[in-house]
Amino acid sequence: MTRFDHHRRPLVIGIGGTTRAASSTERALGFALRGAEAAGANTRLFGGTFLHSLPHYAPEQPNRTPEQLELIEAVRHADALIIATPGYHGGVSGLVKNALDTLEELRADERPYLDGRAVGCIVTAYGWQAAGSVLTSLRSIVHALRGWPTPFGAGINTLETRFDSVDTCSDAKVVDQLATVGQQAAQFALAFNAHRASASASLPSGNSHNEAPPARLLHAV
């Protein structure tokens, strides 16, 4: 690992949406990404249209499509993520789950899967029961990928909350909740990257590769 550039803004990747254009899920994700930007991060969105272009992940197939490679490389260089899914029949949507399955390609990385990254979790559902159960399921998936779910996760009941445009939401409290998800993801990335920069700077000057020892993290399981 080369010496970390602590002057750059962290990158927060947003993954989420549905096959329907202008879905509530994707619009909710947009609010969270703007919260991350306000906290000092750069952001990039992989919305429903992009996710729909991904083929079913088949680990036995050695070749990956350009879209799969684009997602893999973006997450590889991300400092944090925000994942938004609708609650379908009590679980994460197949569209979002397929994108997360594609991250199996990161298994052999120096930071495998989502290691060392905060992950904000958002669920939209037509009722409170699905919102709560799917949020728990999404957090479990993040744990399995070695990510750190942010302390706050947003469950949104679309029976009560409307997203009439990319910039409008009928409930100001939901807007604040989504901003909190984005802010926590960005703040974790900033803190973690500052730690990496400090560890790198403390290396003896004679280290020819300017390498920092890997951070020892306790992964949630």
LUMMI-308070 format. One line per 3 residues: number of its first residue (from 0); their letters; for each residue x, y, z of N, C-alpha, C, O. Coordinates in steps of 0.2 Angstrom, whole numbers, plus 5000, padded with zeros to 4 digits. Layout:
NUM> A> X:Y:Z:X:Y:Z:X:Y:Z:X:Y:Z  ...
// end
This chain:
0> MTR> 5004:4994:5000:5000:5000:5000:5004:5006:5000:5009:5007:5004  5003:5011:4995:5008:5017:4995:5005:5022:5000:5000:5021:5003  5009:5027:5001:5008:5032:5006:5001:5035:5004:5000:5037:4998
3> FDH> 4997:5036:5009:4990:5038:5008:4990:5046:5007:4993:5049:5011  4986:5048:5002:4985:5055:5001:4979:5058:5005:4974:5057:5003  4981:5061:5011:4976:5063:5015:4972:5069:5013:4968:5072:5016
6> HRR> 4975:5072:5007:4972:5079:5005:4966:5077:5000:4962:5082:4999  4965:5072:4998:4960:5070:4993:4953:5069:4997:4953:5067:5003  4948:5071:4994:4941:5070:4997:4939:5062:4996:4941:5059:4991
9> PLV> 4936:5059:5001:4935:5052:5001:4929:5051:4995:4925:5056:4994  4929:5045:4993:4924:5043:4987:4919:5039:4991:4920:5034:4993  4912:5041:4990:4907:5037:4993:4903:5035:4987:4900:5039:4983
12> IGI> 4902:5028:4986:4898:5025:4980:4891:5024:4983:4890:5021:4988  4886:5026:4979:4879:5024:4980:4877:5018:4975:4878:5019:4969  4874:5013:4978:4872:5008:4974:4864:5007:4976:4863:5005:4982
15> GGT> 4860:5007:4971:4853:5006:4973:4848:5009:4968:4850:5013:4963  4842:5006:4968:4836:5008:4964:4832:5002:4962:4833:4997:4965  4828:5003:4957:4824:4998:4955:4824:4999:4947:4827:5003:4944
18> TRA> 4820:4994:4944:4819:4994:4936:4815:5000:4934:4815:5002:4928  4811:5003:4939:4807:5009:4937:4811:5015:4937:4814:5017:4942  4810:5019:4932:4814:5026:4932:4811:5030:4938:4805:5030:4939
21> ASS> 4815:5034:4941:4813:5039:4946:4810:5035:4952:4805:5038:4954  4813:5030:4954:4810:5026:4959:4811:5030:4966:4816:5034:4966  4807:5028:4971:4808:5031:4977:4815:5029:4980:4818:5033:4984
24> TER> 4817:5023:4979:4823:5020:4982:4829:5024:4979:4833:5026:4983  4829:5026:4973:4835:5029:4970:4834:5037:4972:4840:5040:4973  4829:5039:4973:4828:5046:4975:4830:5047:4982:4834:5052:4984
27> ALG> 4829:5042:4986:4831:5042:4993:4838:5042:4993:4842:5045:4997  4841:5037:4989:4849:5037:4989:4852:5043:4987:4857:5045:4990  4849:5047:4982:4851:5053:4980:4852:5058:4986:4857:5062:4987
30> FAL> 4847:5058:4991:4847:5063:4996:4853:5061:5001:4856:5065:5004  4854:5054:5002:4859:5052:5006:4866:5054:5003:4871:5056:5007  4867:5053:4997:4873:5055:4993:4875:5063:4994:4880:5065:4995
33> RGA> 4869:5067:4994:4870:5074:4995:4872:5075:5002:4876:5080:5003  4870:5071:5007:4872:5072:5014:4880:5070:5014:4883:5073:5018  4882:5065:5010:4889:5063:5010:4893:5069:5007:4899:5070:5010
36> EAA> 4891:5072:5002:4894:5078:4999:4895:5083:5004:4900:5087:5004  4890:5085:5007:4890:5090:5012:4895:5089:5018:4897:5094:5021  4896:5083:5019:4901:5081:5024:4908:5081:5021:4913:5079:5025
39> GAN> 4909:5082:5015:4916:5082:5012:4918:5077:5008:4924:5076:5006  4913:5073:5005:4915:5067:5001:4913:5069:4993:4909:5073:4992  4917:5066:4989:4914:5065:4982:4910:5059:4982:4911:5054:4985
42> TRL> 4905:5059:4977:4900:5053:4976:4900:5051:4969:4901:5055:4965  4897:5045:4969:4896:5042:4962:4890:5037:4963:4890:5033:4968  4885:5038:4958:4879:5034:4959:4879:5029:4954:4880:5030:4948
45> FGG> 4877:5022:4956:4875:5017:4952:4868:5016:4953:4866:5012:4957  4864:5019:4949:4856:5018:4950:4853:5012:4947:4857:5008:4944  4846:5012:4947:4843:5006:4944:4844:5005:4937:4845:4999:4935
48> TFL> 4845:5010:4933:4846:5008:4926:4852:5005:4925:4853:5000:4921  4858:5007:4928:4864:5004:4928:4864:4997:4931:4866:4992:4928  4861:4996:4936:4860:4989:4939:4857:4984:4935:4858:4978:4935
51> HSL> 4852:4987:4931:4848:4982:4927:4852:4980:4921:4850:4975:4918  4857:4984:4920:4862:4982:4914:4867:4976:4916:4870:4973:4912  4867:4975:4922:4872:4969:4925:4869:4963:4923:4863:4961:4925
54> PHY> 4873:4958:4921:4870:4951:4920:4870:4948:4927:4873:4950:4931  4867:4942:4927:4867:4938:4933:4874:4936:4935:4878:4934:4930  4876:4937:4941:4883:4936:4942:4884:4928:4942:4881:4924:4946
57> APE> 4889:4926:4938:4890:4919:4938:4898:4918:4939:4902:4919:4935  4899:4916:4946:4906:4915:4948:4911:4910:4943:4917:4911:4943  4907:4905:4940:4911:4901:4936:4913:4903:4929:4917:4900:4926
60> QPN> 4910:4909:4928:4912:4912:4921:4918:4917:4922:4917:4921:4926  4923:4916:4918:4929:4920:4920:4928:4927:4917:4932:4932:4919  4924:4928:4912:4924:4935:4909:4919:4939:4912:4913:4937:4914
63> RTP> 4920:4946:4912:4915:4950:4915:4914:4956:4910:4918:4957:4906  4907:4958:4910:4905:4963:4905:4908:4970:4907:4911:4971:4913  4909:4975:4903:4911:4981:4904:4907:4984:4910:4910:4988:4914
66> EQL> 4901:4983:4911:4897:4986:4916:4899:4983:4923:4900:4986:4928  4900:4976:4923:4902:4973:4929:4909:4976:4931:4910:4977:4937  4914:4976:4926:4920:4979:4928:4920:4986:4931:4924:4988:4935
69> ELI> 4916:4990:4928:4915:4997:4930:4913:4997:4937:4916:5001:4941  4908:4993:4939:4906:4993:4946:4911:4990:4951:4912:4993:4956  4914:4985:4949:4920:4982:4953:4925:4987:4954:4928:4988:4960
72> EAV> 4928:4991:4949:4933:4995:4950:4931:5001:4954:4935:5004:4958  4925:5004:4953:4923:5009:4957:4922:5007:4965:4925:5011:4969  4920:5002:4966:4920:5000:4973:4927:4998:4976:4928:5000:4982
75> RHA> 4931:4996:4972:4938:4994:4974:4941:5001:4976:4945:5001:4981  4940:5006:4973:4943:5013:4975:4939:5017:4979:4940:5023:4981  4933:5014:4982:4928:5018:4986:4931:5018:4993:4934:5013:4995
78> DAL> 4929:5023:4997:4931:5024:5004:4925:5022:5008:4926:5021:5014  4919:5023:5005:4913:5021:5009:4907:5020:5004:4908:5022:4998  4902:5016:5006:4896:5015:5001:4890:5017:5005:4889:5017:5011
81> IIA> 4885:5018:5001:4878:5018:5003:4874:5014:4998:4874:5015:4992  4870:5009:5001:4866:5004:4998:4859:5006:4999:4857:5006:5005  4855:5006:4994:4848:5007:4995:4844:5002:4991:4845:5001:4985
84> TPG> 4839:4999:4994:4835:4993:4991:4828:4994:4993:4826:4996:4998  4823:4992:4988:4817:4992:4990:4816:4985:4994:4820:4980:4993  4811:4985:4998:4809:4978:5002:4804:4974:4997:4798:4976:4997
87> YHG> 4807:4969:4994:4802:4965:4990:4801:4958:4994:4806:4954:4995  4795:4957:4996:4793:4951:4999:4797:4949:5005:4799:4943:5006  4799:4954:5009:4803:4953:5015:4810:4953:5014:4814:4951:5019
90> GVS> 4813:4954:5008:4820:4954:5007:4823:4959:5002:4819:4963:5000  4829:4959:5002:4833:4964:4997:4831:4962:4990:4830:4956:4988  4830:4967:4986:4828:4966:4979:4833:4962:4975:4839:4962:4977
93> GLV> 4831:4958:4970:4836:4954:4966:4841:4958:4963:4847:4957:4962  4839:4964:4960:4843:4969:4957:4849:4971:4961:4854:4971:4959  4847:4973:4967:4853:4976:4971:4857:4970:4974:4863:4970:4974
96> KNA> 4854:4964:4975:4858:4958:4978:4863:4956:4972:4868:4954:4974  4861:4956:4966:4865:4954:4961:4871:4959:4960:4877:4956:4959  4870:4965:4961:4876:4970:4961:4881:4968:4967:4887:4968:4966
99> LDT> 4878:4967:4973:4882:4965:4978:4886:4958:4977:4891:4957:4979  4882:4953:4974:4885:4947:4973:4891:4948:4968:4896:4944:4968  4891:4953:4963:4896:4954:4959:4903:4956:4962:4908:4956:4960
102> LEE> 4902:4959:4968:4908:4961:4972:4912:4955:4975:4917:4956:4978  4910:4949:4973:4914:4943:4975:4920:4944:4971:4925:4941:4973  4921:4948:4966:4927:4949:4962:4932:4952:4966:4938:4953:4964
105> LRA> 4930:4955:4972:4935:4959:4976:4938:4954:4981:4942:4956:4986  4937:4948:4981:4938:4943:4987:4946:4943:4988:4948:4942:4993  4950:4943:4982:4957:4943:4983:4961:4949:4984:4967:4950:4984
108> DER> 4957:4955:4984:4960:4961:4985:4964:4962:4992:4963:4958:4996  4968:4967:4992:4972:4969:4998:4966:4970:5004:4967:4968:5010  4961:4974:5002:4955:4975:5006:4950:4971:5003:4946:4974:4999
111> PYL> 4949:4965:5005:4944:4961:5001:4937:4963:5003:4935:4966:5008  4932:4962:4998:4925:4964:4998:4925:4972:5000:4927:4976:4997  4921:4973:5006:4920:4980:5008:4924:4981:5014:4923:4985:5018
114> DGR> 4930:4978:5015:4934:4978:5021:4936:4986:5022:4938:4989:5017  4936:4988:5028:4938:4995:5030:4934:5000:5027:4936:5006:5027  4928:4999:5025:4923:5004:5023:4917:5004:5027:4914:4999:5028
117> AVG> 4914:5010:5028:4908:5011:5031:4903:5010:5025:4904:5012:5020  4897:5008:5027:4891:5006:5022:4885:5009:5025:4882:5006:5030  4882:5014:5022:4876:5016:5024:4870:5012:5021:4871:5010:5015
120> CIV> 4865:5011:5025:4860:5006:5023:4853:5010:5023:4851:5013:5027  4849:5009:5017:4843:5012:5016:4838:5007:5013:4840:5003:5009  4832:5007:5016:4827:5003:5013:4820:5007:5012:4818:5010:5017
123> TAY> 4817:5006:5007:4811:5008:5006:4806:5003:5005:4807:4998:5002  4800:5003:5008:4795:4998:5008:4788:5000:5009:4787:5006:5012  4783:4997:5007:4776:4999:5007:4773:4996:5014:4769:4992:5014
126> GWQ> 4776:4999:5019:4774:4997:5026:4780:4996:5030:4786:4995:5028  4779:4997:5037:4784:4997:5042:4787:4990:5043:4793:4990:5044  4783:4985:5043:4786:4978:5044:4792:4977:5039:4797:4974:5041
129> AAG> 4790:4977:5033:4795:4976:5028:4802:4980:5028:4807:4978:5028  4800:4987:5030:4806:4991:5031:4811:4989:5036:4817:4989:5035  4808:4987:5042:4812:4985:5047:4816:4978:5046:4822:4978:5047
132> SVL> 4812:4973:5043:4815:4967:5042:4821:4967:5037:4826:4964:5037  4819:4971:5032:4824:4971:5026:4830:4975:5028:4836:4974:5026  4829:4980:5032:4835:4984:5034:4840:4979:5038:4846:4980:5038
135> TSL> 4837:4975:5043:4841:4970:5046:4845:4965:5042:4850:4964:5043  4841:4963:5036:4844:4959:5032:4850:4962:5028:4855:4959:5027  4849:4968:5026:4854:4972:5022:4860:4973:5026:4866:4972:5024
138> RSI> 4859:4974:5033:4865:4975:5037:4869:4968:5038:4875:4968:5038  4865:4963:5038:4868:4956:5038:4873:4955:5032:4878:4952:5032  4870:4957:5026:4874:4956:5020:4880:4960:5020:4886:4958:5018
141> VHA> 4880:4966:5023:4886:4971:5023:4891:4968:5028:4897:4968:5027  4888:4965:5034:4893:4961:5038:4897:4956:5035:4903:4955:5035  4893:4952:5031:4896:4946:5027:4901:4948:5022:4906:4945:5021
144> LRG> 4900:4954:5020:4905:4957:5015:4911:4961:5019:4915:4965:5016  4911:4960:5025:4916:4963:5029:4916:4971:5030:4921:4974:5032  4910:4974:5028:4909:4981:5029:4906:4983:5036:4905:4979:5040
147> WPT> 4906:4989:5037:4904:4992:5044:4898:4996:5042:4898:5002:5040  4892:4993:5044:4886:4997:5043:4886:5003:5048:4888:5003:5053  4884:5009:5045:4884:5015:5049:4879:5014:5055:4874:5010:5054
150> PFG> 4880:5018:5060:4876:5017:5066:4869:5018:5064:4864:5015:5067  4867:5023:5060:4861:5025:5058:4859:5022:5051:4863:5023:5046  4853:5018:5051:4851:5016:5044:4844:5018:5044:4840:5019:5048
153> AGI> 4842:5020:5037:4835:5023:5036:4830:5018:5033:4832:5015:5028  4825:5017:5037:4819:5013:5034:4814:5018:5032:4811:5022:5037  4811:5018:5026:4806:5023:5024:4800:5019:5022:4800:5015:5018
156> NTL> 4795:5021:5025:4788:5018:5023:4785:5023:5017:4783:5028:5019  4785:5020:5011:4782:5024:5006:4775:5025:5006:4772:5028:5001  4771:5021:5010:4764:5023:5012:4763:5030:5014:4758:5033:5013
159> ETR> 4768:5032:5018:4768:5039:5021:4772:5044:5018:4771:5050:5019  4777:5042:5015:4782:5047:5012:4783:5047:5005:4783:5041:5002  4783:5052:5001:4783:5053:4994:4789:5057:4992:4791:5061:4995
162> FDS> 4792:5054:4986:4798:5058:4983:4795:5060:4976:4796:5056:4971  4792:5066:4976:4789:5069:4970:4794:5071:4964:4792:5071:4959  4800:5072:4966:4806:5073:4962:4812:5072:4965:4813:5070:4971
165> VDT> 4818:5073:4961:4824:5071:4964:4826:5076:4970:4831:5074:4974  4823:5081:4970:4825:5086:4975:4819:5087:4981:4820:5091:4985  4814:5084:4980:4808:5085:4985:4806:5078:4988:4806:5073:4985
168> CSD> 4805:5079:4995:4802:5074:4999:4797:5077:5003:4797:5082:5006  4791:5073:5004:4786:5075:5008:4787:5076:5015:4783:5079:5019  4792:5073:5018:4793:5072:5025:4800:5075:5027:4805:5072:5025
171> AKV> 4801:5081:5030:4807:5084:5031:4811:5079:5036:4818:5079:5036  4808:5076:5040:4812:5071:5045:4815:5066:5041:4821:5064:5043  4812:5063:5036:4815:5058:5032:4821:5061:5028:4827:5058:5028
174> VDQ> 4821:5067:5026:4827:5070:5023:4833:5071:5027:4838:5069:5025  4831:5072:5034:4836:5073:5039:4839:5066:5040:4845:5065:5041  4835:5061:5040:4838:5054:5041:4842:5052:5036:4847:5049:5037
177> LAT> 4840:5053:5030:4844:5051:5024:4851:5055:5024:4856:5052:5022  4851:5061:5026:4857:5065:5026:4861:5062:5031:4868:5062:5030  4859:5060:5037:4863:5057:5042:4866:5051:5040:4872:5050:5041
180> VGQ> 4863:5047:5036:4866:5041:5033:4872:5043:5029:4877:5040:5030  4871:5047:5025:4877:5050:5020:4882:5053:5024:4888:5052:5023  4881:5057:5029:4886:5060:5033:4890:5055:5037:4896:5056:5038
183> QAA> 4886:5050:5040:4890:5045:5044:4895:5041:5040:4901:5040:5042  4893:5040:5034:4897:5036:5029:4903:5040:5027:4909:5038:5027  4902:5046:5026:4908:5051:5024:4912:5052:5030:4918:5052:5029
186> QFA> 4909:5053:5036:4913:5055:5042:4918:5049:5044:4924:5050:5046  4915:5043:5043:4919:5037:5044:4925:5036:5039:4931:5035:5041  4924:5038:5033:4929:5037:5028:4934:5043:5029:4940:5041:5029
189> LAF> 4932:5049:5031:4937:5054:5033:4941:5052:5039:4948:5053:5039  4938:5049:5044:4942:5047:5050:4947:5041:5049:4952:5041:5051  4944:5036:5045:4948:5031:5043:4954:5032:5039:4960:5030:5040
192> NAH> 4953:5037:5034:4958:5039:5030:4964:5043:5033:4969:5043:5032  4961:5047:5038:4966:5051:5042:4970:5046:5046:4976:5048:5047  4967:5041:5049:4971:5036:5052:4977:5033:5048:4982:5032:5050
195> RAS> 4975:5031:5042:4979:5028:5037:4985:5033:5035:4991:5031:5035  4983:5039:5035:4988:5044:5033:4993:5045:5039:4999:5046:5038  4990:5045:5045:4995:5046:5051:4999:5040:5052:5005:5040:5053
198> ASA> 4997:5034:5050:5001:5028:5051:5006:5028:5045:5012:5026:5047  5005:5030:5040:5010:5030:5034:5015:5036:5036:5021:5034:5034  5013:5041:5039:5018:5046:5040:5023:5044:5046:5028:5047:5046
201> SLP> 5021:5040:5050:5025:5038:5056:5030:5032:5054:5034:5030:5058  5030:5030:5047:5035:5025:5045:5042:5028:5045:5042:5034:5044  5047:5024:5047:5054:5026:5046:5055:5029:5039:5053:5026:5034
204> SGN> 5059:5034:5039:5061:5037:5032:5065:5032:5028:5065:5033:5022  5068:5027:5031:5072:5022:5027:5067:5017:5023:5070:5013:5019  5061:5017:5024:5057:5012:5021:5056:5013:5014:5053:5019:5012
207> SHN> 5059:5009:5010:5060:5010:5003:5053:5011:4999:5053:5014:4994  5048:5007:5002:5042:5007:4998:5036:5012:5001:5031:5012:4999  5038:5015:5007:5033:5020:5010:5027:5016:5011:5021:5019:5010
210> EAP> 5027:5010:5014:5021:5006:5015:5019:5006:5022:5024:5006:5027  5013:5007:5023:5010:5007:5030:5008:5000:5032:5005:4996:5027  5009:4997:5038:5006:4991:5039:4998:4991:5039:4995:4996:5040
213> PAR> 4996:4985:5037:4988:4985:5036:4985:4986:5043:4987:4984:5048  4979:4990:5042:4975:4991:5048:4972:4985:5051:4970:4981:5047  4973:4984:5057:4969:4978:5060:4962:4980:5063:4962:4983:5068
216> LLH> 4958:4977:5059:4951:4979:5061:4947:4973:5063:4949:4967:5062  4942:4974:5068:4938:4969:5070:4932:4968:5066:4928:4973:5067  4931:4963:5062:4925:4963:5058:4919:4961:5061:4919:4956:5065
219> AV> 4914:4964:5060:4907:4962:5063:4905:4956:5059:4906:4955:5053  4902:4951:5063:4900:4945:5060:4893:4944:5063:4890:4939:5061
// end
